[in-house]
Amino acid sequence: MRQYQETIFLRTAGRGLAEITGQVQAVLRDSGISDGLVTLHILHTSASLLIQENADPDVMYDLEQFFAGLVRDDPSLYRHTAEGADDMPAHIRGALTQTSLSIPVQNDRPRLGTWQGIYLFEHRIRPHDRKIAVHVLGE
């Protein structure tokens, strides 16, 4: 059993989903591990990770609209407003989603379904620099 670790660095465009499947595949190629498990962990509390449909951009739009209705950017609702009106809503969005993903690896690729992609879900309104720790375990 071998291990490999790397960090993916990404500048987001602001609130919304950014597909990172290609970056994860590049790390898997670099790892030299063809079969095993890849774990992704975002190193932030106001962004998250998702596996989601990658075929229809309307899915991304609808997800963002759903979260906008679920978690409002109204600073009068929260005590934690030191970093702006979108900060506490970003933490709530992060709490409702995932900070880590574990995905099987087969033949040097994440084992995803036909329409699945790996996404960073940015919850802040402005662009941010994000880091994702990647750990690959296998043969």
C-alpha positions in Angstrom: 0.0 0.0 0.0 1.4 3.4 -1.0 0.3 6.9 -0.1 0.6 10.2 -1.9 -0.4 13.7 -0.7 -0.7 17.0 -2.6 -2.6 20.3 -2.3 -4.8 21.7 -5.0 -4.8 25.5 -5.1 -7.8 27.3 -6.7 -8.9 30.9 -7.0 -12.7 30.9 -7.1 -14.8 33.4 -9.1 -17.0 34.0 -6.0 -20.1 32.3 -4.9 -21.0 29.2 -6.9 -19.6 25.9 -8.0 -16.2 25.3 -9.7 -15.5 21.9 -11.2 -12.2 20.5 -10.0 -12.5 17.0 -11.5 -9.6 17.7 -13.9 -7.3 18.9 -11.0 -8.1 15.7 -9.0 -7.3 13.5 -12.1 -4.0 15.3 -12.5 -3.1 14.6 -8.9 -4.0 10.9 -9.4 -1.8 10.7 -12.4 1.1 12.3 -10.5 0.6 9.9 -7.6 1.3 6.8 -9.6 -1.4 5.0 -7.7 -3.8 3.3 -10.1 -6.3 1.7 -7.7 -7.3 2.7 -4.2 -9.0 5.7 -2.6 -8.6 9.4 -2.9 -9.7 11.7 0.0 -10.3 15.4 -0.6 -10.5 17.8 2.3 -11.1 21.5 1.9 -9.0 23.6 4.3 -11.7 26.3 4.8 -15.0 26.8 6.7 -16.8 29.0 4.2 -16.5 26.7 1.2 -17.2 23.0 0.7 -16.9 20.0 -1.7 -19.6 18.2 -3.6 -20.1 15.5 -6.2 -22.7 16.8 -8.5 -24.0 16.6 -12.1 -21.5 18.0 -14.6 -23.7 17.9 -17.8 -26.3 20.7 -17.4 -25.2 24.1 -16.0 -28.8 24.7 -14.9 -28.0 22.3 -12.0 -25.4 24.7 -10.7 -27.8 27.6 -11.0 -30.6 25.8 -9.3 -28.3 24.7 -6.4 -27.2 28.3 -5.8 -30.7 29.6 -6.0 -31.9 26.9 -3.5 -29.1 27.9 -1.0 -29.8 31.6 -1.5 -33.4 31.0 -0.4 -32.4 28.7 2.4 -29.6 30.8 3.9 -30.1 34.6 3.6 -27.3 37.2 3.5 -29.0 39.3 6.1 -26.5 40.5 8.8 -29.4 41.3 11.2 -29.9 37.5 11.5 -26.4 36.7 12.8 -24.0 37.8 15.6 -20.9 36.8 13.6 -20.6 39.6 11.0 -16.9 40.6 11.5 -15.9 39.5 8.0 -18.9 40.8 6.1 -22.6 40.1 5.5 -21.9 36.9 3.6 -19.5 35.3 6.2 -21.9 33.7 8.6 -24.2 32.5 5.7 -21.1 31.0 4.2 -20.4 29.1 7.4 -24.0 27.8 7.5 -23.8 26.7 3.9 -20.5 24.9 4.7 -22.2 23.2 7.7 -25.0 21.9 5.5 -22.7 20.5 2.8 -19.3 18.6 3.0 -15.7 19.4 3.9 -14.3 16.0 2.8 -15.0 13.5 0.1 -13.7 9.9 -0.3 -13.8 8.5 -3.9 -12.7 5.1 -5.1 -9.8 5.2 -7.7 -9.8 2.8 -10.5 -7.3 2.8 -13.5 -5.8 6.2 -12.4 -9.2 7.9 -12.3 -11.8 8.8 -9.7 -14.6 6.3 -10.1 -17.5 8.7 -10.8 -20.8 8.1 -12.5 -21.4 9.2 -16.1 -22.7 12.6 -15.2 -20.8 13.2 -12.0 -18.1 15.8 -11.4 -16.2 17.0 -8.3 -16.9 20.6 -7.3 -15.6 23.2 -4.9 -18.7 25.1 -3.7 -17.7 28.6 -2.9 -20.0 30.2 -0.3 -18.5 33.7 -0.2 -19.6 36.4 -2.6 -16.1 37.6 -3.5 -13.4 35.5 -5.1 -11.2 33.6 -2.6 -8.0 31.5 -2.8 -8.8 28.0 -1.7 -6.7 24.9 -0.8 -7.8 21.3 -1.0 -5.7 18.6 0.6 -5.6 15.5 -1.5 -4.6 12.1 0.0 -4.3 9.0 -2.3 -4.0 5.5 -0.8 -3.6 2.4 -2.8 -1.5 0.4 -5.3 
